[in-house]
Amino acid sequence: MQPLRGLTVVTLEHAIAAPFATRQLADLGARVIKIERPGGGDFARGYDSRVRGLASHFVWTNRSKESLTLDVKHPRAAALLERLILDQADVLVQNLAPGAAARLGLSYDALSPRKPGLIVCDISGYGDDGPYRDKKAYDLLIQSEAGFLSVTGSPDEPAKAGNSIADIAAGMYAFSSILAALMQRGLDGRGRRIDLSMLESLGEWMGYPMYYAFDGAAPPPRSGAAHATIYPYGPFTTGDGKTVMLGLQNEREWVAFCDQVLGQPGLATEPRFAGNARRSAEREALRAIIVEAFGALSAKQVRERLDAAQIANAQVNTMADFWRHPQLVARKRWREVDSPAGRLPALLPPGSWDDSDPRLDAVPALGQHTDAILAELGLDAAAIAALRSEQAI
């Protein structure tokens, strides 16, 4: 099932936030026309060459799209882009530099009077007003500004997230906001402008540490891979040198952990470990007890005891482990998509449809669909060749 089939999205996008949002629209069946710079395209194409010569970020966020190369600063190309938007687009998405889309005449205010049903989603670092409006913003910088780095890492040093968490947050909220705007348009027939910032997107995900530090209280301390405020909750080494991740959430689990996992039922009633707050305050002493007990066991034995006690646990997997995760295999979550480098594995997006898979079309080569899209606009081969000779496409 492809509930967005028949909708057209035109997107002036690069890097991650906007491409991640529009790829999800494509997953649901929307036609996504990606405008790229002639010659180089989306600069994420050049981040690395780890996927048979293609960039890992680009493969992840750009399947099922059409690539149209246009030099949007060339007058003829700019006119074609405007025509494409007014003739075909239901949604326009852009995450260009602050103010760039407006200077190109692609703001909601400029386009809406001519196409009232158009939805325009502007994704930026800080939003379209305020003192930070014109600041450049990349994922790590937003992680810093949103306070994410202040609560992530070790006591001695902050650490960034291992993936582009600020971009992903913005992409997710752009996706859901566009879906909401489409639903609203179905009711009143009007388009909307969505002004979406990376700072506010990641800020929403910072809700717990924000409220934990409410009214001047101390924030959650940086605690490495362990939970900052719940204990025991984190990685513990076992006797075979492996690591088990475990997490306790309540007193029932604490009693079961002491009895069935550690084999020390009396520990459950020790006053210094009574309640999570005290266990967290005494985490160094408690950690020593747990590591000593685990030292006589293999990781497999520890996980078996944790499972028997109904205590949440996990392996600390590598990326190689995740590629072959047995749960994903058992649930048949892997598919393949075409690309300029041939067929590539693709993990299905979260959620399952009873009747079909989401759309999983090819990752496009740069400019792969330029001639076909321009032909839809009425240009013949000679006109397209002339544009190419002028480097407009």
Number of C-alpha atoms within 10 A of each C-alpha: 13 16 12 16 15 11 18 20 23 24 24 20 22 21 19 24 31 28 31 27 25 33 24 23 27 27 24 20 22 24 23 28 24 27 25 24 19 18 13 13 21 23 14 19 20 15 14 13 13 11 13 12 12 20 17 17 21 25 20 15 21 24 26 27 26 25 25 26 26 26 19 22 11 15 11 16 19 18 13 16 20 18 13 17 21 15 11 15 23 21 25 24 25 23 24 16 14 20 16 13 18 13 9 13 13 20 19 22 12 12 18 19 10 10 17 14 20 26 25 28 25 25 27 27 28 23 20 17 9 8 9 12 16 16 13 13 19 17 24 19 15 25 24 16 15 21 16 23 19 21 20 21 19 15 12 9 11 17 18 18 15 6 10 16 21 30 28 21 23 26 26 19 20 27 21 14 18 24 14 13 22 22 12 14 17 12 9 9 12 16 21 20 19 17 16 22 28 29 25 19 24 24 19 13 15 15 10 12 18 17 12 14 12 11 8 8 10 10 17 17 16 21 17 18 13 19 17 18 18 20 25 23 19 20 20 19 18 22 17 13 12 14 19 21 19 20 20 20 14 11 13 11 17 25 18 21 24 18 16 15 24 19 12 15 16 10 19 19 13 9 10 15 20 14 16 19 14 14 20 19 15 14 17 10 13 18 15 11 15 17 16 15 17 21 17 13 17 18 22 14 15 23 21 14 16 22 13 13 18 14 19 15 19 14 15 12 12 8 8 8 11 12 14 11 12 11 10 14 11 9 8 11 15 15 13 15 18 17 18 15 12 11 13 16 11 16 15 18 12 7 8 11 10 7 7 9 17 19 21 21 18 20 25 21 17 22 21 14 18 19 18 13 16 18 14 10 14 9 14 12 12 9 13 18 14 12 16 14 10 13 15 20 24
